[in-house]
Amino acid sequence: MNPPINASIADRLRTAARRRLPLSAETLALILGLWFAAACNAPFWHTALTGRSLAEPRTLAYAAALFVLLTALHFALLAILAALVPRRAVRPLFAALAVVTAFAAYYMQAYALYLDAEMIRNVLHTDLREAGELFSWAMLPPLLAWLLPPLALVRQSELRRRPPLRAAGIRLASVAAALLVGALAALSAFQDLSALLREKKEARYLITPANYLYAAARNAVAGSGAPAGPRLPVGADAALAAGWETHKKPALLIVVVGETARAANWGLSGYARQTTPQLAALDVINFERVTACGTSTEVSVPCMLSPYGRHAYDERRIRGSESLPHVLSRGGFRVAWLDNQSGCKGTCDGLETWRPDAAATPDECRDGECFDGALVAGARRLTEGRPENTVLFLHLIGNHGPTYGKRYPAGFRRFAPTCDSADLGRCSPQAIVNTYDNALLYTDHVLAQAIALLKERQATHDTALVYVSDHGESLGENGLFLHGMPYAIAPAVQKEVPMVMWLSAGYGASFALDADCLRRRAAEPATHDHLFHTVLGLLDLRTAARDRDYDLSDACKPPLRQAAMQAAPPAPPAHAAAPTGALGEHHG
């Protein structure tokens, strides 16, 4: 009895599905290289061909040479990676690279990102909460378009078996041939290619997946950036200056490290909108022209809290040395780091830390995430009944994008319409700016609340506050979004940040600070490099690590006071015990 026709067709379909396409690893690498060059490098092609007419033969020859070069480069990279893993792992490796490349292509095109070593380090250090905010259903169609063809090819292929020595010889010869072909292609368009690399050096960060593979390798060679052993001491001689003998109250300084606030939208600095109404009503000192050390938190936070800064930047030395919080602790201050973001980047290692607890601060938290107001609540609890010299570092979530709308309560939705999606390309430019400005309004409120707390503590402390953002943000200008561009080519909006200082009357009197002088200094340019030395100067902490040229307060103290700071210090007060029952997670 003959089987049913439908069953026969089904069997044939199943047999066809099981039938694999026999390919060598080199052939599979070549096809993937062609796909990556053609489909996953739109930002590179746009940069390389802008201003050229595709009707000109020279442009077509240039584009063809670039295509051959990109294909040869990616073939060589894939072939080398395939040689580093067992044969059975080649297809899974290529599939993983296809997935990562699809995501890279999407984010580069959606936000005009450049994937250099610094950006990859930011990605690797992004926590799950931040990463989750970058996903949206709208990204699925373009992702699948980049992803399905290479995944289908990898799934349907079957790698041919070869004797090990023959396979190695073929692999070596094919890589050499690819490099030769790539070199010939580069030579054929040398004049145009050299002009591209000279005038648009950033184009090399757009070649995908070579960009993230190279950046990942650089980070792997350099390590995580964390010191292999104990951090090198900074300010080992830190001690209170002689002027402290006349103090009647301990000091309480709050240093607020902002997130993604840019000076261009800061109301106090002349922005058309008043995004800082509460600070404008307070007696604050606004620094209008402040330049950040980097364009990402990963770079800026360690840099601004180091004595070296941008002017003597050495990443390995910065990450391998102690930071400002350690120097203050050694000088006799109780130091605590209160974090509502992705950590202190090593600058508070070994010191008291605190994170908001949604259950303990329900008014400031929703869906497991907390607004920055929770940090002020934490500062209140950590300073209650503690008459001692204290410095609190508040690390805000601030204007962290692209989900700016999650950074503020509904009551601060003053500017509308807003962009409530992580896919900024789906929002109008004005909606993006509106949402960003609403988040700044909330930061203004948080800073005003922190100052209100300091005013409450004036009965027991001399109080002060310093606020500075870690870096700025692009909101669509010139097609750029977010931050993290290579510093040399980053636009000003990613590097210019707001900075504010507030001093109580008692603080100004105790530390002999001339507020009018500070206001005059605030009108001049400043950088993150000033923060480390200015905080030491504001607190009269004597140490050879303090550079008076970078202390914004140094010229605003009477000469006698400056002389007293250089005198032998009294013995610093002993540390009090760490608080118990703190509001939220607390580590001593």
C-alpha positions in Angstrom: 0.0 0.0 0.0 1.5 3.3 -1.1 1.9 6.0 1.6 -0.3 9.0 1.4 0.9 11.7 -0.9 0.8 14.4 1.9 3.0 12.1 4.1 5.5 11.7 1.3 5.7 15.5 0.8 6.2 16.0 4.5 9.0 13.4 4.6 10.7 15.2 1.8 10.4 18.5 3.5 11.8 17.1 6.7 14.7 15.6 4.7 15.4 18.9 3.0 15.3 20.7 6.3 17.9 18.2 7.7 20.1 18.6 4.6 22.9 21.0 5.3 24.9 23.1 2.9 28.5 21.7 3.0 30.9 24.7 3.4 34.4 25.2 4.5 35.0 27.5 7.5 36.7 29.9 5.1 33.8 30.0 2.7 31.4 30.7 5.6 33.6 33.4 6.9 33.8 35.0 3.4 30.0 35.1 3.0 29.6 36.6 6.5 32.3 39.1 5.7 30.4 40.1 2.5 27.2 40.5 4.6 28.8 42.6 7.3 30.4 44.9 4.7 27.2 45.4 2.7 24.5 45.4 5.3 25.9 46.3 8.7 28.0 49.3 8.0 25.5 52.0 7.0 27.1 54.7 9.3 30.6 54.0 7.8 29.3 54.2 4.2 27.5 57.4 5.0 30.7 58.9 6.5 32.9 57.7 3.7 30.7 58.7 0.8 29.2 62.0 2.1 29.9 64.8 -0.4 30.6 62.4 -3.3 28.5 61.8 -6.3 27.8 58.2 -7.0 27.5 59.0 -10.7 31.2 59.7 -10.9 33.4 56.7 -11.9 36.1 57.7 -9.3 33.5 57.5 -6.5 32.3 54.1 -7.7 35.9 52.8 -7.9 36.5 54.2 -4.4 33.4 52.6 -3.0 34.3 49.3 -4.6 37.8 49.4 -3.1 36.3 50.1 0.3 33.9 47.2 -0.1 36.7 44.9 -0.9 38.8 46.2 1.9 36.0 45.8 4.5 35.2 42.3 3.2 38.8 41.2 3.3 39.3 42.7 6.8 36.3 40.9 8.2 37.1 37.7 6.5 40.6 37.7 8.0 39.2 38.5 11.5 36.6 35.7 11.2 39.1 33.2 9.9 41.5 33.9 12.7 38.8 33.6 15.3 37.7 30.3 13.8 41.2 29.0 14.1 41.2 29.8 17.8 38.3 27.5 18.7 37.5 23.8 18.0 35.8 23.0 14.8 32.4 22.3 16.4 32.5 25.7 18.0 33.0 27.7 14.8 29.3 27.9 13.8 28.1 28.9 17.3 30.9 31.5 17.3 29.8 32.9 14.0 26.2 33.0 15.1 27.1 34.9 18.3 29.1 37.4 16.2 26.1 37.8 13.9 23.9 38.6 16.9 26.3 41.1 18.4 26.9 42.7 15.1 23.2 43.2 14.5 22.8 44.9 17.9 25.9 47.0 17.2 24.6 48.1 13.8 21.2 49.0 15.3 22.5 51.1 18.2 25.1 52.8 16.0 22.5 53.7 13.4 19.8 54.7 16.0 22.0 56.8 18.2 25.0 57.7 16.0 27.4 55.9 18.4 31.1 55.2 17.8 32.3 51.9 19.1 35.8 52.6 20.5 37.5 51.0 23.5 35.9 53.5 25.9 32.4 52.8 24.6 32.9 49.1 24.8 34.1 49.5 28.4 30.9 51.5 29.2 28.8 48.7 27.7 30.6 46.0 29.7 30.1 47.9 32.9 26.5 48.8 32.3 24.2 47.2 34.9 21.1 45.1 33.9 18.7 47.9 34.8 20.4 50.4 32.5 20.8 47.8 29.7 17.1 46.9 30.0 16.1 50.5 29.3 17.8 50.4 25.9 15.4 47.7 24.6 12.1 48.3 22.9 9.7 46.5 20.6 10.4 49.0 17.9 13.9 47.8 17.5 12.8 44.2 16.6 12.1 44.7 12.8 15.5 46.2 12.0 17.3 43.8 14.3 15.7 40.8 12.5 16.6 42.2 9.1 20.3 42.3 10.1 20.1 39.0 12.0 18.0 36.5 10.2 20.0 36.1 6.9 23.4 35.3 8.6 21.7 33.1 11.2 19.9 31.2 8.5 23.1 30.7 6.7 25.0 29.5 9.7 22.2 27.1 10.7 21.9 25.5 7.3 25.7 25.1 6.8 27.8 22.1 7.7 31.5 22.6 8.0 33.7 20.2 6.0 36.1 18.0 7.8 39.8 18.3 6.9 43.0 16.9 8.4 44.3 19.3 11.0 47.6 20.2 9.1 45.7 20.7 5.8 43.1 22.9 7.5 45.7 25.0 9.2 47.6 25.5 5.9 44.4 26.5 4.0 43.4 28.9 6.9 46.8 30.5 6.9 46.9 30.9 3.1 43.4 32.3 3.0 44.1 34.9 5.6 47.3 35.9 3.9 45.4 36.2 0.6 42.7 38.3 2.2 45.3 40.7 3.7 47.0 40.9 0.3 43.7 41.7 -1.5 42.8 44.2 1.2 46.1 45.9 0.9 45.8 46.1 -2.9 42.3 47.5 -2.6 43.6 50.2 -0.2 46.4 51.0 -2.5 44.1 51.4 -5.5 42.2 54.1 -3.6 45.0 55.4 -1.5 44.5 59.1 -2.1 40.8 59.0 -1.2 41.3 56.6 1.6 44.1 58.6 3.2 42.0 61.7 3.0 39.1 59.9 4.7 41.4 58.7 7.6 43.0 62.1 7.9 39.9 64.3 7.8 37.4 61.8 9.5 39.5 59.8 11.8 36.4 58.7 13.7 35.4 56.6 10.6 37.5 53.7 11.9 35.1 53.4 14.9 32.3 52.7 12.5 33.6 49.6 10.7 31.5 46.8 12.2 32.2 44.2 13.6 35.9 45.1 13.4 35.4 48.1 15.7 34.0 46.3 18.7 36.3 43.2 18.2 39.3 45.5 18.3 37.9 47.5 21.2 37.1 44.4 23.2 40.6 43.0 22.5 42.2 46.3 23.8 40.1 46.2 26.9 41.1 42.5 27.5 44.8 43.3 27.1 44.5 46.4 29.4 42.3 44.5 31.9 39.2 45.8 33.6 41.0 49.0 34.7 40.7 47.9 38.3 44.0 47.7 40.2 45.5 44.2 40.5 46.6 45.0 44.1 46.1 47.7 46.7 45.6 51.1 45.3 48.5 53.5 45.5 48.1 55.9 48.4 47.2 59.5 47.6 47.5 62.2 50.2 49.2 60.0 52.8 50.0 63.2 54.8 46.4 64.5 54.8 45.5 66.3 58.0 43.3 69.2 59.2 45.1 72.5 58.8 45.9 74.7 61.8 42.9 77.0 61.1 40.6 74.2 62.4 41.6 75.0 66.0 39.2 78.0 65.8 36.2 76.0 64.5 33.2 75.8 66.8 31.3 73.3 64.7 32.2 70.2 62.6 31.8 70.5 58.8 29.2 68.8 56.7 29.9 68.9 53.0 27.7 67.2 50.4 29.4 66.5 47.0 26.7 65.7 44.4 28.0 63.9 41.3 25.4 64.5 38.6 24.7 62.3 35.6 24.3 63.4 32.0 23.4 67.0 32.7 24.7 69.3 30.0 25.4 73.0 30.5 23.5 73.9 27.3 20.2 73.2 29.0 21.1 74.5 32.5 18.8 77.4 33.4 21.4 79.1 35.7 23.8 79.3 32.7 21.5 81.2 30.4 19.4 78.5 28.8 16.2 80.0 27.3 14.0 77.8 29.6 14.3 78.0 33.4 15.2 74.5 34.2 16.7 75.4 37.6 14.0 77.6 39.2 14.6 76.4 42.8 18.3 76.9 42.6 17.8 80.3 41.1 15.9 81.3 44.2 18.8 80.2 46.5 22.1 81.9 47.1 24.1 79.5 44.9 27.3 80.1 43.0 27.0 78.9 39.4 30.1 78.0 37.4 29.0 78.7 33.8 31.9 77.2 31.8 33.0 73.8 33.1 34.6 71.1 30.9 34.2 67.4 31.8 37.2 65.0 31.9 35.4 62.5 29.7 32.2 61.8 27.9 31.1 58.8 30.0 30.7 58.0 33.6 33.3 55.2 33.4 35.9 57.8 32.5 34.7 61.0 34.2 34.0 59.8 37.7 37.4 58.3 38.5 39.1 61.3 36.6 37.2 64.1 38.5 37.9 62.5 41.9 41.6 62.0 41.2 44.4 64.5 41.7 45.6 64.0 38.1 42.5 65.0 36.0 42.5 65.5 32.3 45.6 67.7 32.3 47.8 64.8 33.4 45.5 62.0 32.3 46.8 58.4 32.8 44.0 55.9 33.1 46.1 53.2 34.6 47.5 55.6 37.3 44.0 57.0 38.0 42.4 53.6 38.4 45.3 52.3 40.4 45.4 55.1 42.9 43.2 56.2 45.7 40.6 58.9 45.1 39.3 62.0 46.8 37.0 60.1 49.2 40.0 58.1 50.5 42.1 61.3 51.1 39.2 62.9 53.0 38.8 59.7 55.1 42.5 59.7 55.9 42.3 63.4 56.9 39.8 62.7 59.6 36.4 63.0 57.9 33.6 60.5 58.0 33.0 59.7 54.3 30.0 57.9 52.8 29.1 57.2 49.2 25.3 57.2 48.4 24.6 55.7 45.0 21.5 55.7 42.8 23.4 54.6 39.7 26.0 52.1 38.6 28.5 52.5 41.5 31.4 54.7 42.3 33.8 53.1 39.7 36.3 52.2 42.4 36.5 55.6 43.9 34.9 54.6 47.2 36.3 51.1 47.6 36.7 50.2 51.3 34.6 53.2 52.5 31.0 53.4 53.7 28.5 53.0 51.0 24.7 53.2 50.8 22.0 52.5 48.2 18.3 53.3 48.3 15.9 50.6 49.4 12.6 50.8 47.6 10.7 49.3 50.5 12.2 51.8 53.0 11.5 54.9 50.8 8.2 54.1 49.0 7.5 57.7 48.2 10.7 58.0 46.2 10.6 54.6 44.4 8.4 52.8 41.9 8.7 49.5 40.1 11.9 48.7 42.0 13.7 51.9 40.9 14.2 55.0 43.0 14.3 58.7 42.1 17.2 60.7 43.2 15.2 62.2 46.1 15.8 58.9 47.9 19.5 59.9 48.2 18.5 63.1 50.1 16.4 60.9 52.4 19.4 58.7 52.9 21.6 61.7 53.6 19.1 62.8 56.3 19.3 59.5 58.1 23.1 59.2 57.8 23.7 62.6 59.3 21.0 62.4 62.0 22.6 62.7 65.5 26.2 62.6 64.1 28.1 65.7 65.2 31.3 64.9 63.3 33.2 66.1 60.3 31.4 64.5 57.4 31.5 64.4 53.6 28.7 62.7 51.7 29.0 61.9 48.0 25.6 61.6 46.3 25.8 59.8 42.9 22.6 60.7 41.0 20.9 58.8 38.2 20.1 62.3 36.9 19.4 62.5 33.2 20.6 59.1 32.3 19.2 58.3 28.8 17.6 57.3 26.6 14.7 56.9 29.0 14.8 60.4 30.4 11.1 60.2 31.3 11.9 57.6 34.0 14.1 60.0 35.9 11.4 62.2 37.4 8.0 61.9 39.1 4.9 62.8 37.1 4.7 66.2 38.9 7.8 67.4 37.1 6.3 66.9 33.6 6.2 70.6 32.9 7.3 70.6 29.3 5.2 68.6 26.9 4.8 66.6 24.7 7.4 64.1 26.1 9.3 61.2 24.6 8.5 58.1 26.7 10.3 55.6 24.6 13.9 54.4 24.6 13.7 54.6 20.8 14.5 58.3 20.4 14.2 58.0 16.6 10.4 57.6 17.1 10.1 60.9 18.9 10.2 64.5 17.6 13.3 66.5 18.5 11.2 68.8 20.7 9.7 65.9 22.6 13.2 64.6 23.4 14.3 68.1 24.6 11.1 68.5 26.7 11.7 65.2 28.5 15.3 65.9 29.1 14.5 69.4 30.5 11.9 67.8 32.8 14.6 65.6 34.2 16.8 68.7 34.8 13.8 70.3 36.6 13.9 67.3 39.0 17.6 67.5 39.5 17.1 71.1 40.4 14.5 70.0 43.0 16.8 67.3 44.4 19.7 69.8 44.8 17.3 72.3 46.5 16.2 69.6 48.9 19.8 68.7 49.7 20.4 72.4 50.5 17.3 72.5 52.6 18.7 69.5 54.6 22.0 71.3 55.0 20.1 74.4 56.3 18.5 72.1 58.9 21.9 70.9 60.0 23.3 74.4 60.5 22.5 74.2 64.2 25.2 71.4 64.6 27.4 71.8 61.5 28.9 74.3 59.1 27.4 73.1 55.9 28.1 73.3 52.2 27.3 71.7 48.8 29.2 71.2 45.6 27.4 69.8 42.5 29.0 68.9 39.1 27.7 66.6 36.3 30.0 63.9 35.0 29.4 64.6 31.3 26.9 66.0 28.9 24.5 64.6 26.3 23.6 64.9 22.6 19.9 65.3 22.0 19.9 64.8 18.2 22.2 67.7 17.2 23.9 66.6 13.9 22.2 63.2 14.2 24.0 62.4 17.5 22.3 61.0 20.6 23.4 60.0 24.1 27.1 60.4 25.0 30.3 58.5 25.0 31.8 59.8 21.8 35.6 59.7 21.5 36.7 62.9 23.4 38.7 64.4 20.5 35.6 64.5 18.3 32.9 64.7 20.9 30.6 67.8 20.5 30.7 70.5 23.1 27.3 69.4 24.5 28.8 66.1 25.6 31.8 67.9 27.4 30.3 71.1 28.9 28.6 70.5 32.2 26.9 72.5 35.0 28.6 73.1 38.3 27.1 74.7 41.4 28.4 75.6 44.9 26.4 76.6 48.0 27.9 77.7 51.3 26.0 78.4 54.5 26.9 81.7 56.3 28.5 79.7 59.1 30.6 77.7 56.6 31.9 80.9 54.9 32.8 82.4 58.2 34.5 79.4 59.7 36.6 78.8 56.6 37.1 82.5 55.8 35.7 82.1 52.3 34.9 85.3 50.3 31.6 84.4 48.5 31.9 87.4 46.2 35.3 86.3 45.1 34.0 82.8 44.4 31.3 84.3 42.2 33.9 86.2 40.2 35.9 83.0 39.8 32.8 81.1 38.8 32.5 83.4 35.7 35.9 82.0 34.4 36.4 78.6 32.8 36.8 75.6 35.0 37.2 71.8 34.5 36.7 68.6 36.3 40.4 68.9 37.2 39.5 71.5 39.8 37.2 69.3 41.8 39.7 67.2 43.8 41.8 70.2 44.8 38.9 72.6 45.4 37.2 70.2 47.9 40.5 69.8 49.8 40.7 73.6 49.8 37.1 74.2 50.9 37.7 71.8 53.9 41.1 73.2 54.8 42.7 69.8 54.5 46.5 70.1 54.3 48.2 67.6 52.0 50.9 67.7 49.3 48.4 66.2 47.0 46.5 69.5 46.8 47.6 71.7 43.9 46.7 75.3 44.7 46.6 76.2 41.0 43.6 73.9 40.7 41.8 75.0 43.9 39.0 77.3 42.9 38.7 78.6 46.5 42.4 79.3 47.0 42.4 83.0 45.9 39.2 83.6 47.9 40.8 83.2 51.3 42.6 86.0 53.3 46.4 85.6 53.2 46.5 84.9 56.9 44.1 82.0 56.4 46.2 80.6 53.6 49.3 80.8 55.8 47.5 79.0 58.6 46.6 76.1 56.2 50.3 75.5 55.7 51.0 75.3 59.4 51.3 72.1 61.4 47.9 70.6 61.9 46.3 69.5 65.2 45.6 65.8 65.7 42.5 64.9 63.6 39.4 63.7 65.5 38.9 60.0 65.7 36.3 58.4 63.5 32.9 57.6 65.1 31.3 54.2 64.7 29.4 53.5 61.5 25.7 54.2 61.8 23.2 51.3 62.3 19.8 50.9 61.0 20.5 53.1 57.9 17.7 53.6 55.5 18.5 51.1 52.7 21.5 48.9 52.0 24.5 50.1 54.0 28.0 48.9 54.1 30.7 50.1 56.4 
